Amino acid sequence: MKKIIYISVLSIFSLTSCSDDKGIETNVVTENKVASIEDYFEFLNTETNGSVIVQSISTPLSSEAFMATSSIKGDKTPLALKVAEKTVSFTNRQYSQVANKSYSNVNLDNMSEIFGSTFKVALSENQLEAKKTSNNSSSSDAVESVYIPSIVKADYFGLKEGKIVSGSEIVWNADDQNENGVVISIEYNPLSQLEESVVNAKSDNLLKGNTTEDDGSYTITTKDLAEFPQNAILTFYVARAGYGISTNDAGEDYSLAGLTVNRADFKIQK
């Protein structure tokens, strides 16, 4: 079940970025530091010699669940990740001849220590070591500081009989150190609908979203709901991420990312 959830998390970026929908936008923000959805997607799909992504997801009915994904060029064991005294190894792997890459996913009991902290990444032959900058450690193979935002938690206000309407507000724990902003996404899946009339009105998937400043709130607009059928059950995502790429002395590049997502399902009323 977790595997399905995490594939859906990454689809927030991949499906949205591949869409030609003009409703997908980045809000205008002072100094324009907020990353667009395309910026997130570009990083997650950047070709590197190796990468590690740590993911966190929560829902109103569950606490945080964690997963880590590692990949590396060639038919070999993907990079391990060391954070403080914890090491995550990726021994159960799959190799793709087409991509010439090895991949591995592992579910974790807890990996909260990587969120809400700034790291430098030391590179070795088979491991990324994320060191908090407070350690003042140095290395010739260290990436510039990378901030992984704190785990996102969201609540919904201004509902009408339990339904999302124009003017409903999404409120989350703002992270003033996160300059990449927050992705607000709304997903429609016909297979999730309980009413035949809803599916008849729209039989294909639709994912819309934008990025906004990480200031702790977003108000749902009439435009946000316009393309979804009346009484549709929609999935609302609030997501933010931190990421960075480093290069070692051999010219090999490696990436580290932390992605945190809160999701909730609501009917809408337009």
N, C-alpha and C positions, 0 to 999 in steps of 0.2 A: 504493500500500500504506500509506503514512504516513497518508493521509486517513482510511482505515478505522480505523487505530489511534487517532487522535485523537478521532473520533466516539465510540469505545468509552470513552475516558478520560472524556469529559463525561457519558456515560451512567452513570458511577459515582454522580453526584449526581442526575441527572434521573430515572432509573428508580427509584432508592431512595426519593427524596422523594415520588414519585407513588404508591408502594406503600402498601397498607393493612396490610402485614405487621407484626404486633406484635413480631416478633423484632428489628426495627430500633430501636436505642436509642443513647443517649449515656451513657457510663459516668459515674458520680458522681466529680467531681474537685474537689480543694480550690479554694475561691474560685470555682468554676464558671465559669472563663474559657474552657474549651474550647468551640469552636463545634460545634453539632450538624450533621448532614448537611443538615438543612433550612436552617440558616444559610448553608452553602455554596451550596446550590441557590438560595436567595432572592437572594443577591448575583449569581450568574451570570445570573439572569433579571430583575434589576432594570432597569426601563426608564430609560435615560439618553440624553442627546443624542448621546453618543459613547462608545465603550469600546474598550479594547485588552486582550487576554488573551494572555500568553506561556505556552506549555506545554512541558514537558519530560517525556519518557517513556523508560524503559529496561527491558530484560529481561535474564535471565541470559545470553542469547546476543548481546546488542547493547549498545553504549554509548549515551549519551544522544542522542536525536533531539529537535529543537526545531521548534516551529511558533508562529506568531503569527496571531491573528485580530483584525480591526478592524471596527467597525460605526459607522455614523453616520446620523442622521435625514436623510431627503431623498435625492434622486437626485444624489449627488455622491461625490467620492473620499473614502474613509474617512480618519480621522486617521492620520498617520504617528507613529512612536514614536522618540524620540531618547534613547539611554542612553550617557552618556560621549561617545565620538567616533563611535559607531555609530548610523546612522539606518535604520530599517526603513520602507519605503514600501509602500503598498497601492494599486497602480494597476490591477490586474486584478480588477475588482469585479463584483458582481451586485446588481441593484436589485429589491426586492420592493415592488410597488405596494400589496399588502395591508397590509404592515407600515410602508410608507413609510420604508424603511431600505435603505442600501447596505451590502454585506458583502464582505469579502475575506480570504482565507487565504493565507499564504505559509510555505513550508518554509524553515528557516534552517540554515546550517552550524553555527552556535554562537550561543547567547544566554545563556551561563552567567553573564555579568556582572550580570544582573538578580536572580539568586538569592543569598540570604544577605546581602542589603543592605537598608538603610532609605533610603527616597526621599521627597522632596517632588516634587509634580508641577506644573510650570508649564504653563498652558494658553495656546495661541495659536489663530489661526483654523483652522489645518489640521495641528496637531502637538501631541502630548503630549511634554513633555521631563521625563524622570525624572532628578532630580538627587540624588546621594547627600548625605545630611545633613551629612557631614563637610566638604562644600564651603562650608557656612554661607551658602548663597545664600538670598535672600529675594525674595518677589514677592507682590503683592496677590492674584494668582490662584494661590496655592499651597495644596495640600491639606495637612491634617495629616499627620504622618509616617506612611508606609505601609511595613511590613516584609514583604518577600517571602522566605519560608523558603528555606533552602539545599536543593540538589538531594537528593532522598531516595534512599538505596541500601539494599537489604534482602537478608538472607540467611535461610535456613530451617534449623532444627535439630530434632533429635528425630524424624526421619522413620523409618518402619518399612518397610524394603525399598524405599525411595524414595517411599513414599506418606505423605501427611499423615494424622495420626491425632490423636485427642484428646490434648492434652499437647504436641503439636508447637509450636515457638516461632518466631515471626517476630521478627527482630532487625534494627533499622535504625539509621542514624546520627542520634541524637537532636539536636534543635535547641532549646536552652534559651531562645532568644529567640522561639520560635513559640508564641504563646498560643492559637492557633486549634485546636491539637490535630492529630491524624492520623486520617484515614479508613481503616479496614480494611474492605475489601469482598470478598465471595466471589460469583463469578458462575458460573451453570450455563447452558450452551447445548446443546440436544439435537443440534445440527448438528456439534458438536465431539466427539461420543462415538464410540468405536470398537466398543462392544459393544451389540448390539441389545437385550439385556436391560435395559441402563441406560435406553435411550430408551423402552422399553415401560413401565418403572417411572415415568418422568417425561418427558412429551412437550413441556412448555412451558418457557420461560425462567424463571430465578429469580435475583434479585440480592439478597443480604442484606449488611448491614453495620452498623457503628456507629463512633462516634468515641471516641478515647481520648487521654489525655495524651501529649504528645510526649516520652516518657521512654526510648524506644529498644527496647521489647520488648512483645510481645503473645502470650499463650498461647492456642492454639486449644482451644475447649471442646467437649464433647459437644453442647451446644446449637447451636453454630455449624454443626455438620455434620448435625444431625438431619433436616433437610428435604431433603437431597440423597441420591440413590440410592447404594447401595454400589458402589464401584469407578468412580464418576463422575469424569471429568476436569473439574476446576474451575480457574477463573482467579482468582488472589489478587492484589488490588491494595493497595498502600500509598501513600497520597496525602496531600499537605498543600498549603495554598494561603495566600496573603496577598492582600488586596484592600482597596481604598478608593475612595471617591467624593468628588469635589470639585466646587465650583460657582464659576463665574467671575463677573465684575462684571455680566454681562448676565443672570445667573440661569440659565445653561445648566450642566447637570451632566455630568461625564465620569468614567469609571471606569478604573482600571488594576488588573490582577490578574496574579499569577504562580502557575501550577499545576504541581506536580511529582509524577510518578507512577512507581512501580516495579511491574511486573506479572510474574507467573510462573504457569505451568500445572503442576498436580500431580493425580495420582489420589488418591482418598481411601480410607481403610479405617476402617470404624466398628466 
